[in-house]
Amino acid sequence: MSIKDEIDIQFNRAMQQADELEELSGVICSIGSVKINTALKLLTQSWKGENALEYTGKVNAIRDRMYGCAESLKETSDLIRVTAGRIYAAEMAAIRMIG
């Protein structure tokens, strides 16, 4: 396998991993926005009082943490793409200089 082939493989692997992280970010956001919100709506319809308010506050805090984690995953996937692109370009330039 040539050096160029190896560089291509590594670049494609990095892009696939970035795609997986971005997909996971979307799944986490979906869980937070759809499933947790639906559960909270049903909960607040049937459970009243101080304990209900305290519980929903905790659930909202967890949902916010989920959104934060999802955003971090998205930022990481973007960083992987940018870094992989720069490394790929530098390695290809080096190959052109050598060969």
C-alpha positions as a printed Julia matrix, in Angstrom:
99×3 Matrix{Float64}:
   0.0    0.0    0.0
   1.36   3.39  -0.93
   1.8    6.28   1.48
  -0.91   8.2   -0.38
  -3.33   5.3    0.04
  -2.59   5.18   3.76
  -3.17   8.94   4.07
  -6.49   8.6    2.22
  -7.57   5.77   4.5
  -6.7    7.72   7.65
  -8.49  10.83   6.37
 -11.62   8.84   5.51
 -11.54   7.13   8.9
 -11.36  10.52  10.65
 -14.3   11.79   8.61
 -16.36   8.7    9.44
 -15.66   9.16  13.13
 -16.68  12.82  12.89
 -19.92  11.75  11.19
 -20.6    9.24  13.97
 -20.08  11.89  16.65
 -22.39  14.29  14.85
 -25.05  11.6   14.5
 -24.77  10.79  18.21
 -25.17  14.49  18.97
 -28.41  14.52  17.01
 -29.71  11.45  18.82
 -28.99  13.02  22.2
 -30.77  16.24  21.18
 -33.74  14.25  19.95
 -34.01  12.37  23.22
 -33.87  15.64  25.11
 -36.34  17.52  23.0
 -38.9   14.83  22.25
 -38.85  12.06  24.81
 -37.98  14.05  27.91
 -40.34  16.88  27.02
 -43.17  14.41  26.42
 -42.48  12.66  29.71
 -42.38  15.98  31.57
 -45.66  17.07  30.01
 -47.37  13.86  31.09
 -45.81  14.07  34.52
 -46.91  17.65  35.17
 -50.45  16.8   34.1
 -50.78  14.07  36.7
 -48.43  15.07  39.53
 -48.79  18.33  41.41
 -47.11  19.86  44.39
 -43.7   20.79  45.72
 -42.14  17.39  45.06
 -43.35  17.47  41.46
 -41.78  20.88  40.94
 -38.52  19.74  42.49
 -38.45  16.61  40.34
 -39.21  18.47  37.11
 -36.46  20.95  37.96
 -33.99  18.09  38.25
 -35.17  16.58  34.98
 -34.79  19.95  33.26
 -31.24  20.22  34.62
 -30.42  16.77  33.25
 -31.92  17.7   29.88
 -29.78  20.85  29.8
 -26.68  18.77  30.55
 -27.64  16.44  27.7
 -27.89  19.41  25.35
 -24.47  20.59  26.54
 -22.96  17.16  25.88
 -24.59  17.05  22.45
 -23.17  20.46  21.61
 -19.71  19.32  22.75
 -19.95  16.27  20.51
 -20.94  18.46  17.55
 -18.04  20.84  18.22
 -15.67  17.88  18.48
 -16.87  16.48  15.16
 -16.33  19.87  13.53
 -12.83  20.09  15.0
 -11.99  16.59  13.75
 -13.07  17.55  10.23
 -11.04  20.76  10.21
  -7.95  19.11  11.69
  -8.16  16.09   9.4
  -8.51  18.38   6.39
  -5.45  20.39   7.37
  -3.36  17.29   8.04
  -4.49  15.73   4.76
  -3.58  18.86   2.81
  -0.17  19.07   4.5
   0.61  15.42   3.88
  -0.44  15.64   0.24
   1.73  18.75  -0.2
   4.67  16.89   1.34
   4.16  13.97  -1.04
   4.09  16.33  -4.02
   7.34  17.95  -2.84
   9.06  14.61  -2.42
   7.72  12.86  -5.46
